[in-house]
């Protein structure tokens, strides 16, 4: 299964026996699982920081699985969804997959099919989560830069030399060098090229 220890699998199914069986299965392969009888219970749950996925029954009392998917999308909650149903049909499958579902399993399904789908979802989510965590760290570093250091960083990654930066900002070349060194130290890089890659990841506007 996925290599991360932070993964959580959430299950929404109104069948208590089905919920218990899936929890036992996931526990047997070392995955942390939490189940809910209704979508409302799940929607009130604050998701933990880490790669998560949702095993979601399509037909639920009060709110369908597709409704839950739509609510999550509208709320900006990004979590891969594996739909399960005993009454699957093609239009429902197409709609679910177009909205980003990872898999659509029809009951009764093989344990291995569910595990494979969860593995696929968690691997994908883990990659996304790692990228998001990296971006958060880079943003935190960037925010430690003073306004002048951010300005110097922008000019530096546009290809300017210290002398040109000093001229543009009306400061001495020594001062420009100090700001450059501080910016690179705070961003934990050793070259303007590395700064440029960070700027791309943070989608910083280009300085002309």
NUKOL-364028 format. One record per residue (C-alpha): residue in three letters; x, y, z. Coordinates in pm, whole numbers. Layout:
<nodes>
[node "ala"; [X; Y; Z]]
...
</nodes>
This chain:
<nodes>
[node "unk"; [0; 0; 0]]
[node "unk"; [102; 364; 8]]
[node "unk"; [433; 435; 181]]
[node "unk"; [307; 728; 388]]
[node "unk"; [208; 679; 750]]
[node "unk"; [-15; 987; 739]]
[node "unk"; [-278; 842; 503]]
[node "unk"; [-641; 830; 612]]
[node "unk"; [-931; 660; 435]]
[node "unk"; [-1284; 783; 504]]
[node "unk"; [-1588; 569; 433]]
[node "unk"; [-1948; 688; 393]]
[node "unk"; [-2202; 404; 368]]
[node "unk"; [-2539; 366; 536]]
[node "unk"; [-2490; -12; 560]]
[node "unk"; [-2329; -80; 900]]
[node "unk"; [-2208; -424; 795]]
[node "unk"; [-2045; -283; 482]]
[node "unk"; [-1873; -10; 681]]
[node "unk"; [-1737; -259; 934]]
[node "unk"; [-1614; -496; 662]]
[node "unk"; [-1429; -221; 479]]
[node "unk"; [-1272; -93; 799]]
[node "unk"; [-1148; -442; 885]]
[node "unk"; [-1006; -482; 536]]
[node "unk"; [-821; -153; 547]]
[node "unk"; [-690; -219; 897]]
[node "unk"; [-555; -555; 777]]
[node "unk"; [-325; -376; 532]]
[node "unk"; [-218; -110; 781]]
[node "unk"; [-438; 177; 671]]
[node "unk"; [-614; 413; 910]]
[node "unk"; [-988; 418; 832]]
[node "unk"; [-1282; 612; 969]]
[node "unk"; [-1643; 544; 873]]
[node "unk"; [-1963; 749; 870]]
[node "unk"; [-2326; 644; 832]]
[node "unk"; [-2433; 976; 678]]
[node "unk"; [-2271; 1243; 458]]
[node "unk"; [-2359; 1508; 717]]
[node "unk"; [-2137; 1339; 977]]
[node "unk"; [-1845; 1334; 735]]
[node "unk"; [-1896; 1693; 616]]
[node "unk"; [-1867; 1811; 979]]
[node "unk"; [-1535; 1630; 1016]]
[node "unk"; [-1223; 1840; 981]]
[node "unk"; [-987; 1644; 757]]
[node "unk"; [-639; 1576; 894]]
[node "unk"; [-333; 1721; 725]]
[node "unk"; [-199; 1449; 501]]
[node "unk"; [-300; 1232; 205]]
[node "unk"; [-664; 1126; 240]]
[node "unk"; [-921; 953; 23]]
[node "unk"; [-1295; 893; 43]]
[node "unk"; [-1486; 571; -26]]
[node "unk"; [-1836; 697; -96]]
[node "unk"; [-2162; 508; -149]]
[node "unk"; [-2362; 664; -433]]
[node "unk"; [-2708; 600; -290]]
[node "unk"; [-2745; 745; 58]]
[node "unk"; [-3051; 870; 247]]
[node "unk"; [-3099; 1246; 229]]
[node "unk"; [-2794; 1326; 18]]
[node "unk"; [-2653; 1122; -270]]
[node "unk"; [-2287; 1050; -317]]
[node "unk"; [-2282; 1278; -620]]
[node "unk"; [-2427; 1556; -402]]
[node "unk"; [-2147; 1499; -152]]
[node "unk"; [-1891; 1517; -433]]
[node "unk"; [-2042; 1847; -552]]
[node "unk"; [-2045; 1991; -197]]
[node "unk"; [-1678; 1905; -150]]
[node "unk"; [-1584; 2064; -483]]
[node "unk"; [-1781; 2380; -399]]
[node "unk"; [-1608; 2398; -60]]
[node "unk"; [-1267; 2366; -223]]
[node "unk"; [-1197; 2037; -45]]
[node "unk"; [-968; 1829; -262]]
[node "unk"; [-994; 1460; -178]]
[node "unk"; [-991; 1169; -425]]
[node "unk"; [-1320; 979; -427]]
[node "unk"; [-1390; 613; -494]]
[node "unk"; [-1761; 560; -557]]
[node "unk"; [-1930; 233; -466]]
[node "unk"; [-2286; 132; -546]]
[node "unk"; [-2513; -165; -582]]
[node "unk"; [-2711; 9; -854]]
[node "unk"; [-2448; 160; -1081]]
[node "unk"; [-2540; 290; -1422]]
[node "unk"; [-2339; 442; -1706]]
[node "unk"; [-2464; 804; -1683]]
[node "unk"; [-2393; 812; -1309]]
[node "unk"; [-2045; 669; -1363]]
[node "unk"; [-1965; 921; -1636]]
[node "unk"; [-2083; 1212; -1422]]
[node "unk"; [-1880; 1094; -1124]]
[node "unk"; [-1563; 1039; -1326]]
[node "unk"; [-1595; 1373; -1505]]
[node "unk"; [-1610; 1540; -1166]]
[node "unk"; [-1282; 1377; -1067]]
[node "unk"; [-1369; 1041; -912]]
[node "unk"; [-1079; 796; -910]]
[node "unk"; [-1287; 479; -951]]
[node "unk"; [-1644; 351; -958]]
[node "unk"; [-1698; 4; -809]]
[node "unk"; [-2023; -190; -828]]
[node "unk"; [-2122; -407; -532]]
[node "unk"; [-2031; -679; -476]]
[node "unk"; [-1670; -596; -559]]
[node "unk"; [-1353; -787; -482]]
[node "unk"; [-1149; -673; -182]]
[node "unk"; [-846; -640; -407]]
[node "unk"; [-1032; -409; -646]]
[node "unk"; [-1111; -175; -357]]
[node "unk"; [-754; -189; -225]]
[node "unk"; [-614; -119; -572]]
[node "unk"; [-843; 180; -613]]
[node "unk"; [-749; 316; -269]]
[node "unk"; [-380; 265; -345]]
[node "unk"; [-417; 458; -670]]
[node "unk"; [-604; 739; -494]]
[node "unk"; [-354; 769; -209]]
[node "unk"; [-51; 765; -437]]
[node "unk"; [-201; 1047; -642]]
[node "unk"; [-309; 1239; -334]]
[node "unk"; [28; 1192; -167]]
[node "unk"; [203; 1352; -464]]
[node "unk"; [-41; 1644; -455]]
[node "unk"; [-5; 1679; -78]]
[node "unk"; [376; 1679; -95]]
[node "unk"; [368; 1947; -365]]
[node "unk"; [125; 2159; -162]]
[node "unk"; [342; 2124; 148]]
[node "unk"; [649; 2232; -49]]
[node "unk"; [464; 2538; -183]]
[node "unk"; [351; 2631; 169]]
[node "unk"; [711; 2614; 294]]
[node "unk"; [838; 2825; 3]]
[node "unk"; [564; 3085; 65]]
[node "unk"; [660; 3101; 432]]
[node "unk"; [1023; 3161; 337]]
[node "unk"; [928; 3426; 81]]
[node "unk"; [719; 3610; 338]]
[node "unk"; [1025; 3643; 565]]
[node "unk"; [1189; 3862; 299]]
[node "unk"; [1163; 4236; 344]]
[node "unk"; [990; 4436; 69]]
[node "unk"; [1333; 4543; -61]]
[node "unk"; [1464; 4187; -59]]
[node "unk"; [1159; 4073; -255]]
[node "unk"; [1224; 4353; -502]]
[node "unk"; [1589; 4252; -540]]
[node "unk"; [1487; 3886; -581]]
[node "unk"; [1248; 3981; -863]]
[node "unk"; [1520; 4177; -1045]]
[node "unk"; [1778; 3905; -984]]
[node "unk"; [1565; 3629; -1139]]
[node "unk"; [1491; 3857; -1436]]
[node "unk"; [1862; 3831; -1515]]
[node "unk"; [1999; 4155; -1373]]
[node "unk"; [2347; 4180; -1222]]
[node "unk"; [2419; 4354; -891]]
[node "unk"; [2528; 4671; -1070]]
[node "unk"; [2206; 4683; -1273]]
[node "unk"; [1991; 4614; -966]]
[node "unk"; [2168; 4893; -777]]
[node "unk"; [2109; 5135; -1064]]
[node "unk"; [1741; 5038; -1096]]
[node "unk"; [1673; 5079; -723]]
[node "unk"; [1897; 5383; -666]]
[node "unk"; [2115; 5207; -410]]
[node "unk"; [2485; 5124; -392]]
[node "unk"; [2616; 4804; -543]]
[node "unk"; [2730; 4689; -199]]
[node "unk"; [2378; 4738; -62]]
[node "unk"; [2234; 4548; -358]]
[node "unk"; [2477; 4264; -284]]
[node "unk"; [2368; 4257; 81]]
[node "unk"; [1999; 4235; -14]]
[node "unk"; [2080; 3965; -269]]
[node "unk"; [2271; 3760; -12]]
[node "unk"; [1994; 3797; 244]]
[node "unk"; [1726; 3694; -4]]
[node "unk"; [1920; 3386; -112]]
[node "unk"; [1997; 3290; 248]]
[node "unk"; [1634; 3320; 357]]
[node "unk"; [1513; 3126; 53]]
[node "unk"; [1779; 2855; 119]]
[node "unk"; [1927; 2865; -232]]
[node "unk"; [2275; 2900; -377]]
[node "unk"; [2207; 3046; -720]]
[node "unk"; [1975; 3283; -909]]
[node "unk"; [1862; 2983; -1116]]
[node "unk"; [1727; 2815; -801]]
[node "unk"; [1551; 3139; -709]]
[node "unk"; [1396; 3140; -1056]]
[node "unk"; [1256; 2790; -1010]]
[node "unk"; [1106; 2892; -677]]
[node "unk"; [950; 3200; -836]]
[node "unk"; [787; 2976; -1098]]
[node "unk"; [646; 2745; -829]]
[node "unk"; [511; 3044; -636]]
[node "unk"; [383; 3201; -959]]
[node "unk"; [549; 3530; -875]]
[node "unk"; [496; 3802; -1138]]
[node "unk"; [795; 3865; -1361]]
[node "unk"; [990; 4186; -1302]]
[node "unk"; [1077; 4373; -1621]]
</nodes>
